[in-house]
Amino acid sequence: MIIILNGSINSGKTTVAKILWKKIPDTAFIEVDKLREFIDWMDGDKAFPLSIENAILIMKNFVEKGLNVIFTYPLSEKDYKYIIKELNAVKNKIHIFTFSPDLNKTLTNRGTRELTDWEINRIKYHYDIGINKPSFGKIIDNTNQTSEETANEVMAYIKKN
């Protein structure tokens, strides 16, 4: 099984992924931002597509080895289409969830995270282009949910489908 968690910066993707990671046996967690760190000297316009490409290669390898995968990243429609095309030959079920908390909630510092000016501007950009309301997957408004409640909603949806 592949679980893709989509949403803007600070929407809860990583926190929920870590909860799911503990709940689902034999699961690898791929955070595209961690792959981006390998090439942090590279301009973002080149680095982000390369990081997604590398994440897909890693995902395919993990699936081939019999592991479940959780993948987190803010996906544009273009990114989504590319990922689905590249995973076309993978026989595993793909579940896609977008976390869509209210913009004002997303713009607040949560937990130990303190948003930078760049992140605040990027969040606004993500909401402007509709990262939080894509045409694909299940959208979860997690504005008033704890991360555990969001993870439970994801698990319930997966079990049902």
N, C-alpha and C positions, 0 to 999 in steps of 0.2 A: 504494500500500500504506500502511496505517496500522498502526503498532506502538504499543500502549498498554502502558506499564510501570507496574505497580501494586506497592504494597508500603508498608510503614511508613516513617516518617522513618528515615534512616540505613540503609536496606536495600540501597542501591547503585543506585537508579534513575537518578540524574543521571550518575553515573560511567559506567555501562554505556551510557546514552543517548549520551553524548559519544563513546564508542568506536564505537557503531553508526553515529552521524552521519557519522563519517569513512569508514566502510566502505561505506555505501549511497549511491550517487550521487543527486543531486537530492532531498535530504531536508531538511525543515525540522524543527527541534526546538522543541517547545512545552512549556515548564515552567510549570505552572499557578502555582507560587509566585512566578514573575517577574511574572505578570499581577496577582497579589494585591498586589504592591508598589505598583502604581498607585493603590491605594485602601487603603493601610496604616492610614489614619486610621479606617477603617470597622470596626465590630465583626465578628469572624470569622464569626459565625453568618449574617451577611448577605453578607460579602465572599467567602467560599469558594464559595457557589453562583453568585454573579455571575462570579467568576473562571473557573469551569468553563464557564458559558454563553459567556463571551467566548472561551475556548479552543476551544470547538466551532465558533464562528463563524469563527475564524481557521483552524482545521483544514479546514473546508469550503472556504474560499477557497483555501488552498494546494492541496488536492486538485483543485479546479476548474482550477487553473493547471498541473496535471500533476506536482505534486511529491508525493513520499512524505512521511509525517509520523511523527515520534516524539513521543509525548505521555506525560508523567510526572505521576503524582499518586496519593496513597493513596485508593483507591476503595472506598466502601461499596457494598453491593448496590444501594442506591437510586441512587447516582451512576452505577454501571454501567448500570442499566436506563435511566436518563435519557440517557446518552451514546449507547447503542445505538439508542434510539428516535430521537434527533436525527440520527444518522448513517444511518438506515434508507435514505434515498434515495441515499446515496453508493455508487457501484458498486465502489469499491476494496475489496480484501480487508483485513479487520481481524484482526490478531493481538494477543492479549492475554496478557501474562506477569505473574505475580506473583512477586516475590522474597520468599522466606520464610526468611531466615537464623534461626538459633537466637536466642531473645530475648536471652540473655546477650551474644551477639556484637553484636547490634544496639544494645545499651545501652553499648557501649564507644566511646571516641573512636577514630576511624579516620582515617588520613591527616592532614590539617591541621584536620579538624573537631573542635571541642570542643562537646559537647552541653550545652545549657542545661538548667536544671531543668524548664522548660516542655517542652522536647523529650523529655526522659527520661519525664516523666509522659504525654506524648502517645503515645510509643512503647508504653508499657505499656497505655494505653487502646486503641490500634490492635490490639494482640495480644489484649486482652480481648474486643473485638468481632469479631475474626476477619478483619481486613484481610489478614493473612498467609495465610489459608486460605479464600479465597472459593469460591463454587460455579461460577465462570466462569473460562475461560482455562486456561493451563498454569501450574502452580506449579513454581517452581525453588527448591530448597533450595541456596542459594549460601553456606552457612555456611563451607565449606572450599574455596571457589573464589576465584580471583582475579577481578577485574572483567573481564579479557580472556577468561577461561574462561567466565564467564557470558555475555558477548557472543557468544562462539563457539557456545554452546549455543542461544542465541536464533537466531542465523543458521542453524544446522543445522536447527532445527525449521521455520523459515520455508521453507527450500529444500525440505524434505521435504513440506511441506503447501502 
